[in-house]
Structure formats: structure tokens, C-alpha cells
Amino acid sequence: MSTAAQGKAPLELETKKISTLLKEYAVPGIIAMTASSLYNMVDSIYIGHIKDVGALAISGLAVTFPVMNLGTAIGTLVGVGASTLTSMLLGQKNYVTANKVLPNVVTLNVVLGALFSILVLAFLKPVLYFFGASDAIYPFARDYMVIILAGFIISHLYFGLNALIRATGNPRLAMGLTLFTVISNAILDPIFIFGLGLGVKGAAIATVLCQTISLVYSLVYFSSGKNVIHFGKRIFGFSSKIARTSLGIGLGPFLMNAAACLVSMFINQQLRKYGGDLAIGAYGIINRVSFLFLMVVMGINQGMQPIASYNFGAGKGQRVKEVYWLSVFWATLVTTVGFLVFELFPGAAVSMFTNDAELKGLAVHGMRLMNFTFPIIGFQIISTNLFQCLGMVKKSVFLSLSRQLIFLLPALYLLPLTFGIEGVWLSYPASDVLAFTCTVILIIRLIRQLERSEKPQ
């Protein structure tokens, strides 16, 4: 690589003021992730207002969440791991190896995306029924997922390359591409859903089409030799060492999303058992609104990731601590605002998705109970991500799984036995408190470790 290209590496990550860096990297991430959340919300809002069948259609969409979570898990396994590895390599000034990560991302996303799509499409009906579908809502879930799965390779590649764009010092472009997909999807959704009369199929077509355009631009971007990370002679490539390292780093977020798939499946089954199809739809609405705030926190995570990874690679533990605590502050502020919305104005939030009185009542009540401990979630998300940023896979995996598998799944089984559907909603705050306690213990140990490992200046 030329000296000029190396000079474009984000060296500012180890010299610039942390608060300024976090602002520069997190704001685009926040906008991008919030837009991504709106991306999903727009589909739900339009689908929920399809004449005569909106309530059932939105319940059908909610049944697809476990499948979508599993697909996202595979995408994060590749994309998040690769972007973190790239940031660490840039921090170590290892530009040659950093450039080998890019073709690895393309190859892994294509192979894993294709395998996932083929397997799920082959067994789509039993999969959707296993995840909570009924005869009434299955057709809506099927129509949506067939098209989404057909375009899964596109989705995986788009999200994977977008993460690399951000990790290599261009968060504004990553944000811009996400904003484009959201805005274009919001424009195309009503055209395909209502104008062309395609219903839920139209929402899926609009989603895949918008992501395809952004993917093409991302491929063109990485084809330029002017960028510090770019394609060489080949777009596809594979290194077993790079794959093992990046997949190992991405294991934490992969397991977190895979666990979310398992939780979504179980909660759908429990809601159907104790509340019926509309209870599943209510959960879908709550999920969409909660995700709006959680995606802001994930945007802060995205801003923190290259800063923390780079400085850890450069041996600057104090800067890692500084960006972590600043991220925790802003994340907690966001989740506290979310808590106030959920408790004080749930009706206004739910009304965006449905006019059905029964569905609205279920969603409002569930939202208040389910998100009662929402303020402490920001701390846990940022802390879990910090371990992943530093390549501490085992601790990242443990924290990723603690809330959803170790604590939430047992609560989802036990509490409804006594409290019925109320127990389903209350399972979330119960598991949040237990997971928060574990996170505090591990983060105290990590902070002490960072203080000991600071390189002398």
C-alpha cells in the first residue's frame, strides 16, 4: 500500500479529543441506526393499516421476527467481527492485513447468506408455525418472508460493507447510505403496498430494492484505490486465519441475536398460549417502538467501536475508559427518555401502528410492564459491546447471553404459570435487573485491567 493511502488511515482516533471523536462517529451512527429502526417501523405502520386485515397482518409480521433475528445474527457474525478486527488492525498500523479482511467479508456473506436463505425457504411453513404462526396469520408471514429471504445475500452484503465503511473512518457515508435506504423505502412502501395492491409483498419488495441500490454504491466505493481499505484484484477472497479471528470477535453479537431469535420464538408461543394472535401483534408493536430507542444506543455503540478498538490496539487504556464512560452516559440518557415515553405516552406510540381497539389495549398495557427497567439497558448494551470491541470474546458472549438465555427464558416459562400474560411482560424487567448485576461485576474488573495496561507515553 502506498504511503499516501496509509496516511488516510484514521490516525485521529488516538490523538483527537474523545468527546469530539465520539460526536463525530456516534452522531452518524445514531442517525443511521435510528433510520434503520424507522426502516422497520415504516413497514409495520403501513402494514398495520391495510384495510380489514391490518391487525392480523401486523401479527403475521411479528411472527417473522425470530427468522429475521437469526438472519441478522449471521450478518453480525461477519460484519461486526470484521469491522472490529479492521479497526484494531488499523490501530496497530497493520494495513496489509486490514485490506485482506474486505474480500473475506464478501465471501462469507455470500456463502452464509445463500445457505440461510435456501434452508429457511425449504422449510418455511413449519419454521413459521414453530415460531408462533397460526392459520390466520401464516399467509401474511409467508408472503413477506419469501421475498425477504430471496434477497438475504443482498441484505447481508449491504450491512457488512456498511460496517466496514464506518470502521475505516467514513461514518458519514455509512449514515448516508442508511438514510437513503430508509427514505426511499418510505416512499416506495405505500406505492407497492397500496398503489399496486401488493400488500405485505410490496413492503418486502421495497426493502430489497432499496438495499440493492445501496449495496451497489458500497461496492463501487471499495473499488477505489484512494480508500485506505479497498478491493485488490479480486472482490472475493478467503483467509482461514482472518475468518477465524473476525468470526470469533463477532461471536458475541451473533449469539446475542441468535438468542433473540430463540426468545422471540418462545415469547410468541407464550403470548399465543395466554393471549392469542393479537397478543403477538401487540408484542410486535412494542418491539418496534422499543427498537427506536435501542437503535439510538446501538448508534452510540457504533461510534464507540472504532475509537475503543483502535486505542486498545494502540495500548491507550485511558482513552478506552474515557470513550466507554461517555458512551454509557449518553446511552443511559436515551433509555431513560424511552422509559418516560413508554410509561407516560404509550397510547400515542401504539396509535401509529393500529386503530384496532383490542390490539391497541394489549400493546399499551404490555409496553408499560415490559419496559419498566428500560433505563438500565443502555449501560448493559454499551458494556457488552466494549468487551466485543476489545476482542474479549468469552465475556462478551456471556453478557450477550445472560439477559436473554440465562435469565429471560426461565422467567418467560415460570412467571406466566402464576401471572398469565402479565408474567410474559414482567419477565423482561426481572431479567434486566439480574443481567445488570452481572454486567457491573465484570465491568469493574475490566476497568481495573485497563488501568494496569496503559502504555507509558
BELURHU-V480928 format. One record per backbone hydrogen bond with DSSP energy under -1.0 kcal/mol. NH is the residue of the N-H (numbers start at 1). CO is the residue of the C=O. Records with the same first field share a line. If there is no record, write none. Layout:
NH: CO  CO
//
This chain:
6: 2
7: 3
8: 5
9: 6
11: 9
13: 10
14: 11
15: 12
16: 12
21: 17
22: 18
23: 19
24: 20
25: 21
26: 22
27: 23
29: 25
30: 26
31: 27
32: 28
33: 29
34: 30
35: 31
36: 32
37: 33
38: 34
39: 35
40: 36
41: 37
42: 38
43: 39
44: 40
45: 41
46: 42
47: 43
48: 44
49: 46
50: 47
54: 50
57: 53
58: 54
59: 55
60: 56
61: 57
62: 58
63: 59
65: 62
68: 64
69: 65
70: 66
71: 67
72: 68
73: 69
74: 70
75: 71
76: 72
77: 73
78: 74
79: 75
80: 76
81: 76
82: 78
83: 79
84: 80
85: 81
86: 82
87: 83
88: 84
89: 85
90: 86
91: 87
92: 88
93: 90
94: 89
95: 93
98: 94
99: 95
100: 97
105: 101
106: 102
107: 103
108: 104
109: 105
110: 106
111: 107
112: 108
113: 109
114: 110
115: 111
116: 112
117: 113
118: 114
119: 115
120: 116
121: 117
122: 118
123: 119
127: 123
128: 124
129: 125
130: 126
131: 127
132: 129
133: 128
138: 134
141: 137
142: 138
143: 139
144: 140
145: 141
146: 142
148: 144
149: 145
150: 146
151: 147
152: 149
155: 151
156: 152
157: 153
158: 154
159: 155
160: 156
161: 157
162: 158
163: 159
164: 160
165: 161
166: 162
167: 163
168: 164
169: 166
170: 165
174: 170
175: 171
176: 172
177: 173
178: 174
179: 175
180: 176
181: 177
182: 178
183: 179
184: 180
185: 181
186: 182
187: 183
188: 184
189: 185
192: 188
193: 189
194: 190
195: 190
196: 191
198: 192
199: 193
201: 198
203: 199
204: 200
205: 201
206: 202
207: 203
208: 204
209: 205
210: 206
211: 207
212: 208
213: 209
214: 210
215: 211
216: 212
217: 213
218: 214
219: 215
220: 216
221: 217
222: 218
224: 221
227: 224
231: 222
237: 103
243: 239
244: 240
245: 241
246: 242
247: 243
248: 244
249: 245
250: 246
254: 250
255: 251
256: 252
257: 253
258: 254
259: 255
260: 256
261: 257
262: 258
263: 259
264: 260
265: 261
266: 262
267: 263
268: 264
269: 265
270: 266
271: 267
272: 268
273: 269
274: 270
275: 271
276: 271
280: 276
281: 277
282: 278
283: 279
284: 280
285: 281
286: 282
287: 283
288: 284
289: 285
290: 286
291: 287
294: 290
295: 291
297: 293
298: 294
299: 295
300: 296
301: 297
302: 298
303: 299
304: 300
305: 301
308: 304
309: 305
310: 306
311: 307
312: 308
313: 309
314: 310
315: 312
316: 311
320: 316
321: 317
322: 318
323: 319
324: 320
325: 321
326: 322
327: 323
328: 324
329: 325
330: 326
331: 327
332: 328
333: 329
334: 330
335: 331
336: 332
337: 333
338: 334
339: 335
340: 336
341: 337
342: 338
343: 339
344: 340
345: 341
349: 345
350: 346
351: 347
353: 350
354: 350
360: 356
361: 357
362: 358
363: 359
364: 360
365: 361
366: 362
367: 363
368: 364
369: 365
370: 366
371: 367
372: 369
374: 371
376: 373
377: 374
380: 376
381: 377
382: 378
383: 379
384: 380
385: 381
386: 382
387: 383
388: 384
389: 385
390: 386
391: 388
392: 387
393: 391
396: 392
397: 393
398: 394
399: 395
400: 396
401: 397
402: 398
405: 401
406: 401
407: 402
408: 403
409: 404
411: 407
412: 408
413: 409
414: 410
415: 411
418: 415
419: 415
420: 416
422: 419
425: 421
426: 422
427: 423
428: 425
430: 426
431: 427
432: 428
433: 429
434: 430
435: 431
436: 432
437: 433
438: 434
439: 435
440: 436
441: 437
442: 438
443: 439
444: 440
445: 441
446: 442
447: 443
448: 444
449: 445
450: 446
451: 447
452: 448
453: 449
455: 315
//
